[in-house]
Amino acid sequence: MSQADAEALLQEISAYLKTEDVTQIQTALEFSRSAHEGQLRQSGAPYVTHPIAVARILTPLHLDAHAIIAALLHDVVEDTQVTIEQIAAQFGPAVASLVEGLSKIDKLKFETKEDAQAENFRKMLMAMARDVRVILIKLADRLHNMRTLDSVSPHKSARIARETMDIYAPIANRLGLNTIYQELEDLSFKYLHPNRYAVLSKALKVARGNRREVVSKILEAIGQRLEANHIKAEAKGREKHLYGIYQKMQSKSLAFAQVLDIYGFRILVDDVPSCYLALGVLHGLYKPFPGKFKDYIAIPKANGYQSLHTTLFGPFGTPIEVQIRTHEMNKLAESGVASHWLYKSSDTQINELQQKTHQWLQNLLESLAQSGDSVEFLEHLKIDLFPDEVYVFSPKGKIFAMPRGATTVDFAYSVHTDIGNRCVACKVNDELVPLRTELRNGDRVEIITAPQAHPNPAWLGYVVTSKARSEIRHALKTMHLNESARLGERLLSQAFNALGLKLQDMDDAHWDRLLQETGVKTRQDIFADIGLGRRLNMVVAKQLASIGETISSDALGNAVVTIQGTEGMAVQFAKCCRPIPGDPIIGIIKSGQGLVVHTHDCPTLRKGRGSDQWLDVVWDKNISRTFDVSIKLIVANRRGVLAKVAAAIADADSNIENVNFSNEGEYTATYFTLQVNNRLHLANIMRNLRKIPEVVRIARLKNAG
């Protein structure tokens, strides 16, 4: 069998490659056969049948000699003693680079199978960004594995099918490889839902026979009408793929008998004006379904796909789905990004598709660089491959394709990372809307930015694009580190003051020696470690001043930190006691969190010091921001008492952030969260509240969090 396949492969490549390329591929074929000698697939067939089959899947795409050779050798590094260096020596660095991009990372040890899988994807997509042929070969490899999945255990075949459905089929779709995409989906469906697949495929065969006559009548009517209107066109019927029919049944809760449009029709014409002329003719022949027309010529899909789609009332009330496109658009729809090799033309559509693909790959690389681990990146990728799209416009009329469910924040990041990071508000169709607003087809979106703005962690709860998610995480991480570094520098400066020294006096030689001893790259990293509680400020101060190397945390009592009240993530105010200026306070440095400020009498502190680092802290004298504070009022149940309380709070120049009630018979316990400037401000508010006759008791809460 392998010999016949090998001959078929050589015949196929001889049709479009030069003689010297064919000779080299013949050499690679023998090399692969020799390397895999004695190895069998799980089906019992010689292993070499697999790389030959992979190469044959690629020949209809007219891939070059390097890609075909890499397809023949893609498993030799993983499964045999052959090294990348040997491949480079015999077939050149270009082939070696492709094979390396396709080889799994077996040498590294991962904690879980998911981590290993994610890292392999990560490696493959990095290689793909350098050379898109890597993914074309990988898709062909996966397609042949799916075709031969019968010999694998049901558990393993279901796992492979799920992976194919989640990752490989969407990638094929994203690259416009329609034929490969549909076959991958159908085969995944077969192994994920074998019973449903069997029933549906049998029903489709029966329906095919029953509807043959209807299809030929419709084709004849379409052909005649187009000819009568002097439109040169090629009309043909096409059967929808099995998984597409199943999806329709699932989404609309239909039985198979209710899915009437299992057949579609494709009209191929010479140019774009003829597409629209043909559409008008068809709408005159059969009535169109309202709202079922899509113009992907004016607004192409992200994978470069262009076509007019319309659904018509056919004879006997049967819905007919029709695609109208040019011959060039059809080539692109079938082979997508591979059109570059297939047609070797200067076609602007193909060039645009290459640019879009390159941009998509670059965005993937950016999120790869910013995501902390491979599993997180894989999640980003899955989000990015979400197929459903909405099309929105910038104020200047530029079209953006966004995944369904995308919000205004997603749009901001798709325009530019800086626009996303500085986003403060948004207008959709000239109306101000919340940032979490989901976008709809045809929306005109304008982002309003501010120079000092920065991403909000809450955005992660509603963004759907991988670019937005990874950029927000990266920005927050950077903000946190910068804030921690600023806090760390202040803590270190306080420690130096306690030693009677100044941080500014430490020259580069001191810092270089400290960085060398600690193995840390920059002094900024040292500051951040101190701010996050990973290093003791006094220990670092003594190391830096070369006075000593270790000191107990008790020695830190001399260092007093000034709290300015404007800190962000690096300095947090404990929600259990809600400290406000004027309260005696204490700071606890928690590892990885930074400095958490509590009141001296906070109930949480009674649980013991533990391993956390305690610091004396004081309020800065010039704090101008407001702080949240919790109070409890016991009030008599009288009409209008809440209005009186609210008025008294407003008179004292405070805002009510939150209010809760609980009934206690004749009285009501009312819990307020108020915004105050300091203790004096709170005392004024409480004085005002005590003047209300219905107020029985009033107290500040120290364990309200």
C-alpha positions as CSV (number, residue, x, y, z in Angstrom):
1,M,0.0,0.0,0.0
2,S,2.8,2.4,0.9
3,Q,4.5,1.9,-2.4
4,A,1.3,2.7,-4.3
5,D,0.9,5.9,-2.1
6,A,4.5,6.8,-2.7
7,E,4.1,6.6,-6.5
8,A,0.8,8.6,-6.3
9,L,2.6,11.3,-4.3
10,L,5.5,11.5,-6.8
11,Q,3.0,11.7,-9.7
12,E,1.0,14.5,-7.9
13,I,4.1,16.7,-7.2
14,S,5.5,16.1,-10.7
15,A,2.5,18.0,-12.0
16,Y,3.6,21.3,-10.5
17,L,7.2,21.1,-9.2
18,K,10.5,21.2,-11.0
19,T,12.4,17.9,-11.8
20,E,15.2,18.8,-9.2
21,D,12.5,19.3,-6.5
22,V,10.9,16.0,-7.3
23,T,14.3,14.3,-7.0
24,Q,14.9,15.9,-3.6
25,I,11.5,14.8,-2.4
26,Q,12.2,11.2,-3.6
27,T,15.4,11.3,-1.5
28,A,13.4,12.5,1.5
29,L,10.9,9.7,0.9
30,E,13.6,7.1,1.1
31,F,15.1,8.8,4.1
32,S,11.8,8.7,6.0
33,R,11.2,5.1,4.9
34,S,14.6,4.1,6.2
35,A,14.3,6.1,9.5
36,H,10.8,4.6,10.3
37,E,11.9,1.0,9.2
38,G,10.3,-1.6,11.5
39,Q,7.8,0.9,13.1
40,L,4.1,0.2,12.8
41,R,1.0,2.4,13.3
42,Q,-1.6,1.2,15.7
43,S,-3.6,0.0,12.7
44,G,-0.7,-2.4,11.9
45,A,0.3,-0.5,8.7
46,P,4.0,0.5,8.2
47,Y,4.6,3.9,9.9
48,V,5.8,5.5,6.7
49,T,2.3,5.4,5.3
50,H,1.4,8.3,7.6
51,P,4.0,10.9,6.5
52,I,3.3,10.0,2.8
53,A,-0.5,10.5,3.5
54,V,0.3,13.9,5.1
55,A,2.4,15.0,2.1
56,R,-0.5,13.9,-0.2
57,I,-3.0,16.0,1.7
58,L,-0.8,19.1,1.0
59,T,-0.2,18.5,-2.8
60,P,-3.6,19.8,-3.9
61,L,-2.5,23.1,-2.2
62,H,0.6,23.1,-4.4
63,L,2.9,23.6,-1.4
64,D,6.6,24.0,-2.2
65,A,9.3,21.2,-2.0
66,H,10.5,22.3,1.4
67,A,7.0,21.9,2.9
68,I,6.5,18.5,1.2
69,I,9.9,17.3,2.5
70,A,9.1,18.6,6.0
71,A,5.8,16.7,5.9
72,L,7.7,13.4,5.0
73,L,10.1,14.0,7.8
74,H,7.9,15.6,10.5
75,D,8.0,12.6,12.9
76,V,11.6,11.4,12.4
77,V,13.0,13.6,15.2
78,E,10.4,12.5,17.7
79,D,10.2,8.8,16.8
80,T,13.6,7.9,15.6
81,Q,17.3,8.5,16.3
82,V,17.6,11.2,13.6
83,T,18.5,14.7,14.8
84,I,17.6,18.2,13.5
85,E,21.3,18.7,12.7
86,Q,21.3,15.6,10.4
87,I,18.1,17.0,8.6
88,A,19.8,20.4,8.2
89,A,22.9,18.8,6.8
90,Q,21.0,16.8,4.2
91,F,18.0,18.9,3.3
92,G,19.0,22.4,4.3
93,P,18.1,24.8,7.2
94,A,14.7,25.7,5.8
95,V,13.4,22.1,6.1
96,A,15.1,21.7,9.5
97,S,13.3,24.8,10.8
98,L,9.9,23.5,9.7
99,V,10.6,20.0,11.2
100,E,11.7,21.6,14.5
101,G,8.5,23.7,14.6
102,L,6.5,20.5,14.2
103,S,8.4,18.4,16.9
104,K,6.9,18.1,20.3
105,I,8.8,19.1,23.5
106,D,9.3,15.6,24.9
107,K,12.5,16.4,26.7
108,L,10.9,18.7,29.2
109,K,8.9,17.4,32.2
110,F,5.5,18.9,32.9
111,E,3.3,18.6,35.9
112,T,0.2,17.7,34.0
113,K,-0.7,16.5,30.5
114,E,-2.6,19.8,30.0
115,D,0.7,21.8,30.6
116,A,2.6,19.6,28.2
117,Q,-0.2,20.0,25.5
118,A,-0.3,23.8,26.1
119,E,3.4,24.1,25.8
120,N,3.4,22.1,22.5
121,F,0.8,24.5,21.1
122,R,2.8,27.4,22.3
123,K,5.9,26.2,20.5
124,M,4.0,25.3,17.3
125,L,2.3,28.7,17.1
126,M,5.6,30.5,17.6
127,A,7.0,28.5,14.7
128,M,3.8,29.2,12.7
129,A,4.3,32.9,13.2
130,R,7.7,32.6,11.6
131,D,6.4,30.3,8.8
132,V,2.7,29.6,8.2
133,R,3.7,26.3,6.4
134,V,4.2,24.8,9.9
135,I,0.5,25.0,10.7
136,L,-0.4,23.8,7.2
137,I,1.7,20.6,7.7
138,K,0.3,20.2,11.2
139,L,-3.3,20.5,10.0
140,A,-2.6,17.8,7.4
141,D,-1.0,15.6,10.0
142,R,-4.0,16.0,12.3
143,L,-6.4,15.3,9.4
144,H,-4.7,12.0,8.5
145,N,-4.7,11.0,12.2
146,M,-8.4,11.8,12.4
147,R,-9.0,9.7,9.3
148,T,-7.3,6.7,10.9
149,L,-8.7,7.1,14.5
150,D,-10.6,3.8,14.4
151,S,-7.6,1.9,15.6
152,V,-7.3,4.0,18.8
153,S,-9.2,3.3,22.1
154,P,-12.6,5.1,22.4
155,H,-11.3,7.2,25.4
156,K,-8.2,8.4,23.5
157,S,-10.1,9.0,20.3
158,A,-12.7,11.2,22.1
159,R,-9.8,13.2,23.7
160,I,-8.1,13.7,20.3
161,A,-11.4,14.6,18.7
162,R,-12.2,17.2,21.4
163,E,-8.8,18.8,20.9
164,T,-9.3,18.9,17.1
165,M,-12.7,20.5,17.5
166,D,-11.5,23.1,20.0
167,I,-8.2,24.1,18.4
168,Y,-7.3,22.6,15.0
169,A,-10.6,22.9,13.2
170,P,-11.0,26.6,14.2
171,I,-7.4,27.3,13.1
172,A,-8.1,25.8,9.7
173,N,-11.2,28.0,9.6
174,R,-9.2,31.1,10.6
175,L,-6.7,30.4,7.8
176,G,-9.5,30.0,5.3
177,L,-8.8,26.3,4.6
178,N,-12.5,25.4,4.2
179,T,-12.2,21.8,2.9
180,I,-9.8,20.8,5.7
181,Y,-11.9,22.7,8.3
182,Q,-15.1,20.9,7.3
183,E,-13.6,17.4,7.2
184,L,-11.9,18.0,10.7
185,E,-15.3,19.0,12.1
186,D,-17.1,16.1,10.6
187,L,-14.5,13.6,11.8
188,S,-14.4,15.1,15.3
189,F,-18.2,14.9,15.4
190,K,-18.0,11.2,14.4
191,Y,-15.8,10.3,17.4
192,L,-17.3,12.7,20.0
193,H,-20.9,11.6,19.2
194,P,-20.7,8.3,17.3
195,N,-24.4,7.4,17.7
196,R,-25.6,10.8,16.6
197,Y,-23.2,10.8,13.7
198,A,-24.3,7.3,12.5
199,V,-28.1,8.3,12.7
200,L,-27.5,11.6,10.9
201,S,-25.3,10.2,8.1
202,K,-27.9,7.5,7.4
203,A,-30.7,10.1,7.3
204,L,-28.6,12.3,5.0
205,K,-28.1,9.4,2.5
206,V,-31.8,8.8,2.3
207,A,-32.5,12.6,1.9
208,R,-29.9,12.8,-0.8
209,G,-31.7,10.3,-3.0
210,N,-35.1,11.9,-2.3
211,R,-34.0,15.4,-3.1
212,R,-31.8,14.8,-6.2
213,E,-34.7,15.7,-8.6
214,V,-35.6,18.9,-6.7
215,V,-31.9,20.0,-6.7
216,S,-31.6,19.4,-10.5
217,K,-34.9,21.4,-11.2
218,I,-33.7,24.3,-9.1
219,L,-30.3,24.3,-10.8
220,E,-32.0,24.3,-14.2
221,A,-34.3,27.2,-13.3
222,I,-31.3,29.2,-12.0
223,G,-29.2,28.5,-15.1
224,Q,-32.0,29.5,-17.5
225,R,-32.8,32.7,-15.6
226,L,-29.2,33.8,-15.5
227,E,-28.7,33.1,-19.2
228,A,-31.8,35.0,-20.1
229,N,-30.3,38.0,-18.3
230,H,-27.0,37.6,-20.2
231,I,-25.0,36.8,-17.0
232,K,-22.2,34.4,-17.7
233,A,-22.3,32.1,-14.6
234,E,-21.6,28.6,-13.4
235,A,-24.2,27.2,-11.0
236,K,-23.8,24.0,-9.0
237,G,-25.5,22.3,-6.0
238,R,-23.5,21.6,-2.8
239,E,-24.4,19.5,0.2
240,K,-23.8,21.0,3.6
241,H,-21.4,19.2,5.8
242,L,-22.7,16.9,8.5
243,Y,-21.5,18.8,11.5
244,G,-23.0,22.0,10.1
245,I,-26.4,20.4,9.8
246,Y,-26.0,19.0,13.4
247,Q,-25.2,22.5,14.7
248,K,-28.3,23.9,13.0
249,M,-30.4,21.2,14.6
250,Q,-28.9,21.9,18.0
251,S,-29.1,25.7,17.9
252,K,-32.7,25.8,16.7
253,S,-33.9,22.6,18.4
254,L,-35.0,21.0,15.1
255,A,-35.4,17.4,14.1
256,F,-33.6,16.3,10.9
257,A,-36.8,16.3,8.9
258,Q,-37.2,20.0,9.8
259,V,-33.8,21.0,8.4
260,L,-34.9,21.7,4.9
261,D,-31.8,23.5,3.6
262,I,-29.3,20.6,3.7
263,Y,-28.6,21.6,0.1
264,G,-27.1,24.9,-0.9
265,F,-26.3,26.4,-4.3
266,R,-23.2,28.2,-5.5
267,I,-23.1,30.7,-8.4
268,L,-19.7,31.5,-9.8
269,V,-19.4,34.6,-12.0
270,D,-16.5,36.6,-13.6
271,D,-16.5,39.8,-11.7
272,V,-17.9,41.7,-8.7
273,P,-20.7,43.7,-10.5
274,S,-22.0,40.3,-11.9
275,C,-22.3,39.1,-8.3
276,Y,-24.8,41.8,-7.5
277,L,-26.6,41.4,-10.9
278,A,-27.0,37.7,-10.3
279,L,-28.4,38.4,-6.8
280,G,-31.0,40.7,-8.3
281,V,-32.0,38.0,-10.9
282,L,-32.3,35.3,-8.2
283,H,-34.4,37.5,-6.0
284,G,-36.7,37.9,-9.0
285,L,-36.8,34.2,-9.5
286,Y,-37.5,33.1,-5.9
287,K,-38.6,35.4,-3.0
288,P,-35.9,36.1,-0.5
289,F,-36.2,35.4,3.2
290,P,-36.3,38.8,5.1
291,G,-33.1,39.4,7.1
292,K,-31.3,36.4,5.6
293,F,-29.0,38.4,3.3
294,K,-25.3,38.8,4.1
295,D,-22.8,40.8,2.1
296,Y,-19.3,39.4,2.8
297,I,-17.9,41.1,-0.4
298,A,-18.2,44.6,1.0
299,I,-17.3,43.4,4.5
300,P,-15.1,40.2,4.2
301,K,-14.7,37.8,7.1
302,A,-11.5,37.9,9.1
303,N,-10.1,34.9,7.2
304,G,-10.5,36.8,3.9
305,Y,-13.7,35.0,2.8
306,Q,-15.8,36.9,0.4
307,S,-19.3,36.0,-1.0
308,L,-22.9,37.1,-1.1
309,H,-25.2,34.9,0.9
310,T,-29.0,34.9,0.5
311,T,-31.8,32.5,1.5
312,L,-34.7,32.1,-0.9
313,F,-38.2,30.5,-0.8
314,G,-37.7,27.7,-3.4
315,P,-40.3,25.5,-5.0
316,F,-42.6,23.5,-2.6
317,G,-41.7,26.1,0.1
318,T,-38.1,24.6,0.5
319,P,-35.6,27.2,1.7
320,I,-32.6,27.5,-0.6
321,E,-29.3,28.9,0.6
322,V,-27.3,30.5,-2.3
323,Q,-23.7,31.7,-2.3
324,I,-22.7,34.1,-5.1
325,R,-19.0,34.9,-5.7
326,T,-16.4,35.3,-8.4
327,H,-14.0,32.5,-9.4
328,E,-11.1,34.2,-7.6
329,M,-13.2,34.4,-4.4
330,N,-14.0,30.7,-4.7
331,K,-10.3,29.8,-4.9
332,L,-9.7,31.8,-1.8
333,A,-12.7,30.3,0.0
334,E,-11.5,26.8,-0.6
335,S,-7.7,27.2,0.1
336,G,-7.4,30.3,2.1
337,V,-3.9,31.3,3.1
338,A,-2.6,28.4,1.0
339,S,-3.7,30.3,-2.1
340,H,-0.3,31.9,-2.1
341,W,1.4,28.6,-3.1
342,L,-1.6,27.4,-5.2
343,Y,-1.9,30.3,-7.5
344,K,1.4,32.3,-7.2
345,S,-0.4,35.3,-8.4
346,S,-0.3,39.0,-7.5
347,D,-4.0,38.8,-6.6
348,T,-4.8,41.6,-4.2
349,Q,-7.3,39.4,-2.2
350,I,-4.6,36.9,-1.5
351,N,-2.1,39.6,-0.5
352,E,-4.7,41.1,1.8
353,L,-5.3,37.7,3.4
354,Q,-1.6,37.2,3.9
355,Q,-1.4,40.6,5.7
356,K,-4.5,39.7,7.9
357,T,-3.0,36.3,8.8
358,H,0.4,37.9,9.6
359,Q,-1.4,40.5,11.8
360,W,-3.3,37.8,13.6
361,L,-0.1,35.8,14.2
362,Q,1.7,38.9,15.5
363,N,-1.2,39.5,17.9
364,L,-0.9,35.9,19.0
365,L,2.8,36.3,19.6
366,E,2.1,39.5,21.7
367,S,-0.3,37.7,23.9
368,L,2.2,34.8,24.1
369,A,4.9,37.1,25.4
370,Q,2.6,38.7,28.0
371,S,0.8,35.6,29.3
372,G,2.5,34.0,32.2
373,D,2.1,30.4,31.3
374,S,1.2,28.1,28.4
375,V,-2.2,27.1,29.7
376,E,-3.2,30.8,30.0
377,F,-2.0,31.3,26.4
378,L,-4.1,28.3,25.2
379,E,-7.2,29.9,26.8
380,H,-6.4,33.1,24.9
381,L,-6.1,31.1,21.7
382,K,-9.4,29.4,22.2
383,I,-11.1,32.7,22.8
384,D,-9.4,34.2,19.7
385,L,-10.6,31.3,17.5
386,F,-14.3,32.0,18.4
387,P,-15.9,31.8,15.0
388,D,-19.0,34.1,15.2
389,E,-18.2,37.7,14.3
390,V,-19.9,41.1,14.5
391,Y,-18.7,44.0,12.3
392,V,-18.3,47.5,13.8
393,F,-17.0,50.8,12.5
394,S,-14.6,53.4,13.9
395,P,-15.6,57.1,13.6
396,K,-13.5,57.3,10.4
397,G,-15.4,54.3,8.9
398,K,-12.8,51.6,9.3
399,I,-14.3,48.2,9.7
400,F,-13.3,46.0,12.7
401,A,-14.3,42.3,12.9
402,M,-15.0,41.4,16.6
403,P,-16.1,38.1,18.2
404,R,-19.7,37.9,19.2
405,G,-20.1,39.2,22.8
406,A,-17.2,41.7,22.4
407,T,-17.5,44.9,24.4
408,T,-16.4,48.4,23.9
409,V,-13.2,47.7,25.9
410,D,-12.4,44.8,23.4
411,F,-12.9,47.3,20.6
412,A,-10.6,49.9,22.3
413,Y,-7.8,47.3,22.5
414,S,-8.3,46.1,18.9
415,V,-7.7,49.7,17.8
416,H,-4.5,50.0,19.8
417,T,-3.1,48.9,23.1
418,D,-2.6,52.5,24.3
419,I,-6.3,53.3,23.4
420,G,-7.4,50.4,25.6
421,N,-5.2,51.3,28.5
422,R,-6.3,54.9,28.5
423,C,-10.0,54.2,27.9
424,V,-12.4,56.0,30.2
425,A,-15.7,56.2,28.3
426,C,-17.3,55.1,25.1
427,K,-19.9,56.3,22.6
428,V,-21.8,53.8,20.5
429,N,-23.8,55.5,17.6
430,D,-23.1,58.9,19.2
431,E,-24.6,57.9,22.6
432,L,-22.5,57.4,25.8
433,V,-22.8,53.8,27.0
434,P,-21.2,51.8,29.8
435,L,-17.8,50.2,29.0
436,R,-19.3,46.7,29.4
437,T,-21.8,47.3,26.5
438,E,-21.8,44.4,24.0
439,L,-21.3,45.5,20.4
440,R,-23.8,44.7,17.6
441,N,-23.4,44.5,13.8
442,G,-23.1,48.0,12.3
443,D,-22.4,49.9,15.5
444,R,-20.3,53.0,15.2
445,V,-17.9,53.1,18.1
446,E,-15.9,56.0,19.5
447,I,-13.5,55.6,22.4
448,I,-12.8,58.5,24.8
449,T,-9.4,58.4,26.5
450,A,-7.6,60.3,29.3
451,P,-3.8,60.5,29.6
452,Q,-3.7,59.5,33.3
453,A,-6.2,56.6,33.0
454,H,-5.2,53.0,33.4
455,P,-7.0,49.6,33.1
456,N,-9.5,48.5,35.7
457,P,-9.3,44.9,37.0
458,A,-13.1,44.7,36.7
459,W,-12.7,44.7,32.9
460,L,-11.4,41.2,33.0
461,G,-14.9,40.1,34.0
462,Y,-16.4,41.1,30.7
463,V,-13.8,41.3,27.9
464,V,-13.8,38.4,25.4
465,T,-10.9,38.9,23.1
466,S,-7.5,37.4,23.9
467,K,-5.7,40.6,23.0
468,A,-7.7,42.7,25.5
469,R,-7.4,40.1,28.3
470,S,-3.6,39.7,27.9
471,E,-3.0,43.5,27.6
472,I,-5.1,44.2,30.7
473,R,-3.3,41.5,32.7
474,H,0.1,42.8,31.6
475,A,-0.8,46.4,32.4
476,L,-2.1,45.5,35.9
477,K,0.9,43.4,36.6
478,T,3.2,46.3,35.5
479,M,1.2,48.8,37.6
480,H,1.4,46.5,40.6
481,L,5.1,46.1,40.3
482,N,5.7,49.9,39.8
483,E,3.6,50.7,42.9
484,S,5.4,48.0,44.9
485,A,8.7,49.4,43.8
486,R,7.8,52.9,44.9
487,L,6.6,51.6,48.3
488,G,9.8,49.4,48.6
489,E,12.0,52.4,47.9
490,R,10.2,54.4,50.7
491,L,10.6,51.5,53.1
492,L,14.3,51.1,52.3
493,S,14.8,54.9,52.7
494,Q,13.1,54.7,56.2
495,A,15.4,51.8,57.1
496,F,18.5,53.8,56.1
497,N,17.2,56.8,58.2
498,A,16.9,54.5,61.2
499,L,20.6,53.5,60.7
500,G,21.6,57.2,60.5
501,L,22.4,56.9,56.8
502,K,20.9,58.0,53.5
503,L,19.8,55.8,50.6
504,Q,20.9,58.5,48.1
505,D,24.5,58.0,49.3
506,M,24.7,54.4,48.0
507,D,26.7,54.5,44.8
508,D,26.5,52.1,41.8
509,A,29.3,49.9,43.2
510,H,27.2,49.1,46.3
511,W,24.2,48.3,44.2
512,D,26.1,46.2,41.7
513,R,27.6,44.1,44.5
514,L,24.1,43.7,46.1
515,L,22.5,42.6,42.7
516,Q,25.4,40.2,42.2
517,E,25.0,38.7,45.7
518,T,21.2,38.4,45.4
519,G,21.0,37.3,41.8
520,V,18.4,40.0,41.0
521,K,18.6,41.9,37.7
522,T,17.8,45.5,38.7
523,R,17.5,47.7,41.8
524,Q,13.8,48.2,40.7
525,D,13.3,44.5,41.3
526,I,14.9,44.8,44.8
527,F,12.5,47.7,45.6
528,A,9.5,45.7,44.3
529,D,10.5,42.7,46.5
530,I,10.7,44.9,49.6
531,G,7.3,46.4,48.7
532,L,5.7,43.0,48.3
533,G,7.2,41.7,51.5
534,R,9.6,39.2,49.9
535,R,12.6,41.0,51.5
536,L,13.1,42.8,54.8
537,N,13.9,46.5,54.3
538,M,16.3,46.6,57.2
539,V,18.2,43.5,56.0
540,V,18.6,45.0,52.6
541,A,19.7,48.3,54.1
542,K,22.4,46.6,56.1
543,Q,23.5,44.5,53.2
544,L,23.7,47.5,51.0
545,A,25.7,49.6,53.5
546,S,27.9,46.5,54.2
547,I,27.2,46.7,57.9
548,G,26.0,43.2,58.3
549,E,24.0,40.5,56.5
550,T,21.2,39.5,58.8
551,I,19.0,41.1,61.4
552,S,15.9,40.0,63.2
553,S,12.5,41.5,62.2
554,D,12.3,43.1,65.7
555,A,14.9,45.6,64.6
556,L,12.5,47.1,62.1
557,G,10.7,48.9,65.0
558,N,12.8,52.0,64.4
559,A,11.5,52.4,60.8
560,V,8.3,54.4,60.6
561,V,6.5,54.6,57.2
562,T,4.4,57.6,56.3
563,I,1.0,56.7,54.7
564,Q,-0.1,59.3,52.1
565,G,-3.5,57.9,51.5
566,T,-3.2,57.8,47.6
567,E,-1.6,54.5,47.3
568,G,-3.0,51.8,45.0
569,M,-2.4,48.1,45.0
570,A,0.9,48.2,46.9
571,V,-0.6,49.9,49.9
572,Q,-4.1,48.7,50.8
573,F,-6.4,49.7,53.6
574,A,-7.9,46.7,55.4
575,K,-11.6,46.3,54.9
576,C,-12.1,44.6,58.3
577,C,-11.4,47.8,60.2
578,R,-11.5,50.6,57.5
579,P,-8.7,52.9,59.0
580,I,-9.2,56.6,58.4
581,P,-6.7,59.5,59.0
582,G,-6.5,60.2,62.8
583,D,-6.8,56.5,63.7
584,P,-3.7,54.9,65.4
585,I,-2.5,52.5,62.7
586,I,-0.1,49.6,62.1
587,G,1.1,48.1,58.8
588,I,1.5,44.5,58.0
589,I,3.6,43.4,55.0
590,K,2.0,40.3,53.5
591,S,4.2,38.4,51.1
592,G,3.1,39.0,47.5
593,Q,0.5,41.6,48.5
594,G,2.4,44.6,49.8
595,L,1.5,46.7,52.8
596,V,-1.9,46.3,54.4
597,V,-2.9,49.1,56.9
598,H,-5.1,48.2,60.0
599,T,-6.2,50.2,63.0
600,H,-4.4,49.4,66.2
601,D,-7.4,47.9,67.8
602,C,-8.5,45.9,64.7
603,P,-10.0,42.5,65.8
604,T,-8.1,40.8,63.0
605,L,-4.8,41.7,64.6
606,R,-5.7,39.8,67.8
607,K,-5.2,36.5,65.9
608,G,-1.4,36.9,66.3
609,R,1.5,38.1,64.4
610,G,2.2,34.9,62.6
611,S,5.0,35.2,60.0
612,D,4.0,38.5,58.5
613,Q,6.2,41.5,58.9
614,W,4.8,44.3,61.2
615,L,5.7,48.0,60.7
616,D,4.9,51.2,62.6
617,V,3.1,53.5,60.2
618,V,1.8,57.0,60.6
619,W,-0.6,59.2,58.5
620,D,0.8,62.0,56.3
621,K,-0.4,65.4,57.5
622,N,-1.7,66.5,54.1
623,I,-4.2,63.8,53.0
624,S,-7.0,65.1,50.8
625,R,-8.8,62.0,49.7
626,T,-11.9,60.4,51.2
627,F,-12.1,57.0,53.0
628,D,-14.9,54.5,53.6
629,V,-16.0,54.0,57.1
630,S,-18.8,51.8,58.5
631,I,-21.3,52.9,61.2
632,K,-24.3,51.2,62.9
633,L,-27.4,53.2,63.9
634,I,-30.3,51.8,66.1
635,V,-33.3,54.0,65.2
636,A,-37.0,53.9,66.3
637,N,-39.4,52.8,63.6
638,R,-40.9,56.1,62.6
639,R,-42.0,57.4,59.2
640,G,-39.4,59.6,57.6
641,V,-36.6,58.7,59.9
642,L,-34.3,57.5,57.1
643,A,-34.8,60.9,55.3
644,K,-33.7,62.7,58.4
645,V,-30.6,60.5,58.8
646,A,-29.6,61.0,55.1
647,A,-30.1,64.8,55.5
648,A,-27.9,64.9,58.6
649,I,-25.2,63.0,56.8
650,A,-25.4,65.3,53.7
651,D,-25.3,68.4,56.0
652,A,-22.1,67.1,57.4
653,D,-20.7,67.0,53.8
654,S,-20.5,63.2,53.5
655,N,-21.7,60.7,50.9
656,I,-23.6,57.5,51.6
657,E,-21.8,54.6,49.8
658,N,-24.0,51.8,50.9
659,V,-26.9,51.2,53.3
660,N,-28.5,48.0,54.8
661,F,-31.3,47.4,57.3
662,S,-32.3,44.7,59.8
663,N,-35.5,44.8,61.8
664,E,-35.3,44.5,65.6
665,G,-38.9,44.8,66.8
666,E,-39.7,48.4,67.6
667,Y,-36.3,49.4,66.3
668,T,-34.3,49.1,63.1
669,A,-30.6,48.5,62.9
670,T,-29.2,50.5,60.0
671,Y,-25.7,49.9,58.6
672,F,-24.1,52.7,56.6
673,T,-20.8,52.9,54.7
674,L,-19.9,56.6,54.5
675,Q,-17.2,58.6,52.8
676,V,-15.2,60.7,55.3
677,N,-12.0,62.8,55.2
678,N,-10.7,61.9,58.7
679,R,-11.7,61.1,62.3
680,L,-12.7,64.7,63.0
681,H,-15.1,64.6,60.0
682,L,-16.6,61.3,61.3
683,A,-17.1,62.8,64.7
684,N,-19.0,65.8,63.2
685,I,-21.3,63.4,61.3
686,M,-22.0,61.4,64.5
687,R,-22.7,64.6,66.4
688,N,-25.3,65.6,63.8
689,L,-26.9,62.1,63.9
690,R,-27.2,62.2,67.7
691,K,-29.4,65.3,67.4
692,I,-32.1,63.2,65.7
693,P,-34.6,62.1,68.4
694,E,-35.3,58.7,66.8
695,V,-31.6,57.7,66.9
696,V,-31.2,55.5,70.0
697,R,-27.6,54.3,69.6
698,I,-24.7,55.0,67.2
699,A,-21.4,53.2,66.9
700,R,-18.5,52.8,64.4
701,L,-17.9,49.3,63.2
702,K,-14.4,47.8,63.3
703,N,-15.2,44.4,61.8
704,A,-17.5,45.3,59.0
705,G,-15.5,43.7,56.2
